[in-house]
Amino acid sequence: MTIIVHDSIGAISTRRALARGIGDRAGIAAVNVTTLSRIADHVISLVDPTLPPVTSAQLTTAWRAELSDIPGFFEPVATHPATVRALARSHHELRLLEPDALTLVAASGSLATDLVRLHQNVTGGVLEGRRDEAQVLRDAAAALSREPKVAADLGGLVLHLPDELGPLETDIVSALNAVADAMHVIVGMTGDPRLDELAMRQFATDSEPALQPGGRVLAGDAPEVTVGPATASRVIHASDADDEVRAIVREVVEALASGIEAHRIATLYPKDVPYARLLHDHFAVAGITTNGPGVESLRNRAVADGFLRLLALDSDNLERVAVFDWLGRAPIRTLDGSVAPRTLWERASRDAGVTRGDWETRLSEHRATLQARLDQDRDDPDVSSASISHRERALETAAALGAFIDELSTVLKEGRSSQTWRELSEWAIGTFRRYFGSADAPNRIPEPEQRAATAIEVTLRGLVELDQTGVRAGVELLIEILDIDLDQRRPRVGRFGDGIFVGPITAAASLDVTNVYVLGLSEDLYPGRHVPDPLLPDQVREAAGLRTSRDRLRREHRAVLAAFGGAPRVTASFPRGDLRRGSDRLPSRWLMPSIQRRAGSPDLAATRWFEASAPEIISIDSHWRGINQAEFPSTEQEWRLRRSVGDGPLEDPIIAAAEVMAAAHISGDFTRFDGNLGGVAGLPDYALGEIPISPTALEKYAGCPHSFFVERLLNVKSLESPEEIASIQQRDIGNIVHETMDRLAREGAGELPGYGVPWSAQQRNSMREIAEEVMSSYERRGLTGHPRLWDREREALRADLEWILDEDDRTRAARGSRVVASELAFGQRGAAPVRVEVDGGALMMRGSADRVDEVDDGTLLVTDFKTGRSDSFRKIAGDPVVGGTKLQLPLYAHAARAAFGNERVESRYWFVGRRNRGDVIPVVLNEELETLYRTTLSTLVRGIREGRFIARPPESDDWSTARVYCAYCNPDGVGYGHVRAAAARKHSDPSLADLFSLIDPDVNGEAEDDAS
């Protein structure tokens, strides 16, 4: 006896049902349970030589070759990756048709003509020495007709709950019927006369069974056949698909708790997205084992994604973003077999200014810069061994990255030079193992990734056979082959019978369970909108005998009725809305009979479904209501939530800490969650004089204490991508000006102009040469933005530097001064720091003054070049330190006095940029400023020592993502509003009074007004 079922799940269910027994009879001896496709394979194996199957790679290659040759109607989209996928889908359906039917399709239009022509060419090519699924069915039917004896070992046949048969399936069933001892067909009856009539008609002619004598067509059990189609026992509706899945998981947990065995429970869904992944994930969180059809294709595994991105890299123009995107997809092996340090390498590439195709040049220059700094640090006795080690590691990182990129470029070029598929196969396998490891390495990667690795190697080894097709080997076609092949592979989840079954509604007829949960029964999901097939529209399908959209609707209707009638207890559910799209949903037309029956309202319209009321119709009003009403919350999170909200406080340190944090944020107290680190060990006390500090660092603290803490103390830097630099940034323009003027002064130190003497023509030429070198260096480092914008900016910079020398000549002539120092260092490069007395000790200040001139009367003139705007500096007239944000010039004056011994010192900010060109803002150095300066430094140092790191976000919002005023206050780009509001609540805290009296005195004034 042979029982033919629809699929492998049906085969397993049938075997287990027979093993359990029917009545007092149990056993499966001499019974073979199989599928039509397996019978076809068996029949062919008895009469014909075994031929290998047509592979996905061969089919993809054949279609790509045909499209490259004479694409015809498809020429505009011939190169698009989606074209081959769409044509391959149509190809599988056209393979079901006989030549006459193909002729009808071809006659329906120019598109169909070319589709059939291409299909026939592809079929003729791929079937040489091979068989596809359609050919297996054809050959099996022919073999049965030619040699009936091959069916002798099948015995009597039972066709159990068949789906609507396709043309080739009908042929082999007819052939089996003709040669079998007897064939019995058990047809599943839905109780819907139209559906049942069509189901019976395919096995009958003129209302008589189309079977051999002794064969019968039997109607399967249908509990409600006398009263109409089966309906669900209960109906659940929830706010959206996520809440619906949570509700069903709670139902399953309750069923398990009542003693129902897991393998007797099935959850069915209409669409893979979003239900398949949601169900498996939520069951996993609940600790419930599941099984069912595959959810995730191997294409989406990290190994597969990483390998495809590797193949797509351009060896002649390696983009930095593409390389590090690839390195982040999966663990990539370096030359020594270790995992590539993506973060370190990515930072090194940023520092080197790499963008695309310029790795060698920019990494070489970066290594040279690092080596020069390392040599300088080694010669400086004040530099710590830790700093030297840091430089050495950075140099090693840059060297390792350079070697890796060199090898990667070579490997990719080798692949693109492959002439045959055998060469390409060997190269691809070697490259895969080089960067990802061998697929057969035990326990190397998780099992799903191992499956993907194995599938990749199997496909790559099969490429050798493509040399027989005459199609030229190429990496681009290899990518398409792998992409399509891996996307079609969806490994099954778990083992059938082990845990809850999770699968599509169409699997219902193959199951033998007691509890069924059918989800997603809203009209827009099941049946959903009909999307016409542009290649094979319904009118063509109907004429050729292919399934139409009406057939799809009928099969889906049968499937849901099979689910409703396939178990004693059936729960159906649907989402009331789609929160992602903000839209409402209606129950499916096939769910409405269940709602009407349970509510006792047979005429209830779908648009009035919410009027239905019955104990069996359950509403999940919200996520919380669902948890609160459930007898068995499904997950630990749901138990904790119900405990903390519904049943009293939950003793949980994490929740307690979260509540403390939330309360602290909304309070007016300055807490540790707002940047109050008072009492924390390890905060620097610069007043001890042990750690030198620069005026720029203290200015940073005055501007935003939070930013100072993150950047200076935690050493977290805001990253910039060279690719995102459209034009050179203002700070780099300033650095170019500073470096050029510094090198001009230092390299010509022995021949600088005398008192009031202008720069000579030779010195001006030197300045131009230096400027070109400096600007070229910034360009090589990727800091200058788009070439066209940089060309214009470069010319403007040349003019700026010429203007600076002209204006400098005029100023020095008027004052009778000469340049005596450039970038005058203090506290670094072997120079002594400047000591400044403050409360609690003294600061050791370090930095460098842009330039120091000497007037012929002995006065020193300290100049700080500024290329930006002068707006914030104009406040110096009323506040010489501008709330602690302008501290450089008084310190530079101290350094100049210490270096040259001159008593009279003047200082100024000189604006040489284009916005406020020529503005000069002097800083008067007197006793009053000295006192204010010391008081300011004392306040800032005390704030750091006492852990006052409150955020001070900018007053203005960022006007684009390209210009972020404070990346530390706005790290995620959502704006400063929430940070401003939180910081404003803390201003009145007494511990901040001293600090805010300096950096923002208006805050203290407002607090006093509020208090009064």
ABEGO torsion letter per residue (X at the ends): XBBBBABAAAAAAAAAAAAAEBEABBEABGBBBBBAAAAAAAAAAAABBBBBBBBAAAAAAAAAAAAABBAEAAAAAAABAAAAAAAAAAAAAAAABBAAAAAAAAAAEAAAAAAAAAAAAAAAAAABGBBBAAAAAAAAAAAAAABAAAAAAAEBBBBBGBBBBBAAAAAAAAAAAAABABBBBBBBBAGBAAAAAAAAAAABBGGBBBBBBGBBBBBBBBAAAAAEBBBBABBBBBABAAAAAAAAAAAAAAAAAAGBBAAABBBBBABAOAAAAAAAAAAAAAGBBBBEBBABBAAABAAAAAAAAAAABBAABBBAAAAAAAAAABBBBBAAGBBBBAAAAAAAAAAAGBABGAAAAAAAAAAAAAAAAAAAAAABAABBAAAAAAAAAAAAAAAAAAAAAAAAAAAAAAAAABABAAAAAAAAAAAAAAAAEBAABBGABBAAAAAAAAAAAAAAAAAAAAAAAGBBBBAAAAAAAAAAAAAABBBBBEBBGBEBBBBBAAAAAABBBABBBBBGBBAAAOAEBBBBBAABBAAAAAAAGBBBAAAAAAAAAAAAAAAAAABABBBBBBBABBAAAGBBBBBBAAAAAAAAAAAGBAABBAAAAAABBBAABBBBABAAAAAAABABBABAAAAAAAAAAAAEBBBBAAAAAAAAAAAAAABABBBAAAGBABGBBGBBBAAAGABBBBAAAAAAAAABAAAAAAAAAAGBBBBBBAAABABBBAAAAAAAAAAAAAAAAAAAAAABBBBGBBBBAAAAAAAAAAAAAAAAAAAAAGAAEBAAAAAAAAAAAAAAAAAAAAAAAAAAAAAGBBBABBGBBBGBGGBBBBBBBBBGEBBBBBEBBABBBBBAAGBBBBBBBBABBAAAAAAAAABAAGGGABAAAAAAAAAAAAAAGBABBBBBBBBABAAABGBBBBBBBBAAAAAAAAAAAAAAAAAAAAGBBBBBBBABBBABAABBABAAABAAGAEAAAAAAAAAAAAABAAAAAAAAAABAAAAAAAAAAAX
